[in-house]
Amino acid sequence: MSQSLSKKSARSRPDAKTTLFYIALVLAALIWFTPVITLILTAIKDAGDFAVNGAFSLPKSIRWANFSEAWETGVKNYFWNSVIVTSFKVPIGIILESMAAFALTHMHFKWANQVFTYILIGLIVPIQMTLVPLTLLMNALNLIDTLTGLTILYIGFGVPFGVLVMRGFFRTVPVAIIEAARLDGCSWFRIFYRIALPLALPAVVSLCILDGVATWNEFILAQIFLRSDELRTLPLGLVQFSTQFSTQYDQLAAAVLIAVVPIVLVFLFFQRYFVAGMGGAVK
Amino acid sequence: MSSVLRKEGAVLPQTSKKSKIRDDRLRFLPWLFLAPALAIYTVVVVYPMVYSAYLSLFRWDGVSPAKVFVGLQNYWILLTQNDVFWIALKNNAIWLVAALLLPTSIGLGLAILLNSRFRGSHIFRSIFYFPAVLSLAVVGLIWTWIYHPDLGLLNQMLSALGLKVLTRNWLADPNIALYPVIIAATWSAVGLPMLLFLAGLQTIPEEMHEAAKVEGANRVQVFVYITFPLLRETTLIVLAITAINALKAYDIIYAMTNGGPANKTQLLSTWMYFLTYNYNQVGLGTAIAVVLFSLTLIFAIPYIRFMTRKV
């Protein structure tokens, strides 16, 4: 009722107030997006054009070669390394996390609250608190400077957030459904993967996306545990790229843009899952 | 549910045995579900944490087999002889205050503006949230160009506006370098509070606002007396998460200033890295990590209490 009223009034005549509101909002959005626009303009510019006119002017001509040059200078490696790490970390992590979250929510587990608190500690611990012992551990296991080692670390550090999100969603799965399945003699494993997990599918998708983005963007563990250039993931590679080619802004911007594009696509297509996922985290 | 089973068992002795076996299996089955996650989490996160605290009591270069037990001396050295530690601590404090004020209030303002449905509200939400999905290293790189002394947008704009006196080499000026970095960090930190506040606003029934308006309340009154009190829980979560994230800041410093100029933009997190990996002062490095963790706990304990309420 009230909704239809407001819609009607908004449609019939955009008064001065509404117009002003839109203008202010568009201006704010433009200012907010300036860094991204600058990045795009720099990436498609000729280096000479950039040196003369700076970042924030329309390019004289679009130079796509910046992208291919950046790609060949090393971004290709960084990109595929990030793809590899992310595509192993996310599914494995989600299986472990959802199993744990299921046990904590539906299996009448006496220690559920204590175990959950124990897991939550991981959300708050600064990564610096773990670096030295992890270095020793990874060294002992010969996992320094390997993508495998890095993936294992990512899975471990991903547990708290994953359990938090999955637990938030499993709690919304009605107990009655689980109880009914129990009465029918369904085993807990079956209940987990045939009932609870399918019901929590939106949560799984949300977590995939949040987790994928976080893994794609991770910097400090990669910085500490990857040593050779050909193994670097994107954020690390880009920062390194920027110190090595500090004056080639066009290529650097193109490299950054290559790193950002997958995130933008994920963001555009799965936007509502960001909201849902974060909602699950504070439920 | 299980009590129903037990009652049946009391009536029929044969099933009582069966259900007891089932109960025993039940007791250990949750651990089986938890085992993989708990194992990797314990090895990768918890054990290193505890071991770091232990290492902070030693003088050690990280390489030689001999660790010298020195008790709390590392902490004493940090407090009395390590000037950069104090710079870092002060920077962390500034960073924390800025993080608690700026992204939270901007996020709340945007959430209130964008909560009402109007044409394009979704696009605006995406635009303002977008920086939050970028890697902080990337955010650092982008803003480094904006602050570039000659080619950067900021100085060019200032010159164009006739404010050439204000132009400077933003990230190389030891007196102010921290603040441009904080602005860049704020840009990327607004999205999360905005999202959480939007989610919080959506739980407030529209009728409450309507009722207040019918009673003659103006917008400010509606916000002060209705919206904000109902957002109390969301606000607490937002503040806690923002504070915890602020203390974790690292990538963006590394990408923008690398702690410089003259260590003036070091944070505890970056100074820990320098001491440990560049100067081989593992004892001092882990001691800083412990200090950082203790600071985090101040904000984290209420947060964890909240998250583990009612199960």
Interface residues (C-beta under 8 A of the other chain):
Chain A: S2 A10 Y22 L25 A29 W32 F33 T34 P35 V36 T38 L39 T42 F50 A51 G54 A55 F56 L96 E97 M99 A100 F102 A103 L104 M107 H108 F109 A112 N113 V115 F116 T117 Y118 I119 L120 I121 G122 L123 I124 V125 P126 I127 Q128 M129 T130 L131 V132 P133 L134 T135 L137 I152 L153 I155 G156 F157 V159 P160 G162 V163 L164 E179 R182 W188 F192 V213 W216 N217 E218 F219 I220 Q223 I224 L234 P235 L236 L238 V239 S242 Y249 L252 A253 V256 A259 V260 I263 V266 F267 L268 Q271 F274 V275 M278 G279 V282
Chain B: M1 S2 L26 L29 P30 W31 F33 L34 P36 A37 L38 I40 Y41 V43 V44 V45 V46 Y47 P48 M49 Y51 S52 L55 G62 L113 F118 R119 G120 F124 S126 I127 F128 Y129 F130 P131 V133 L134 S135 L136 A137 V138 V139 G140 L141 I142 W143 T144 W145 I146 L151 G152 L153 Q156 M157 W187 L192 L195 L196 L198 A199 E206 E210 T234 I237 I244 L247 K248 Y250 D251 Y254 A255 L268 S269 M272 Y273 T276 Y277 V282 G285 T286 I288 A289 V290 L292 F293 T296 L297 F299 A300 Y303 I304 M307 T308 V311
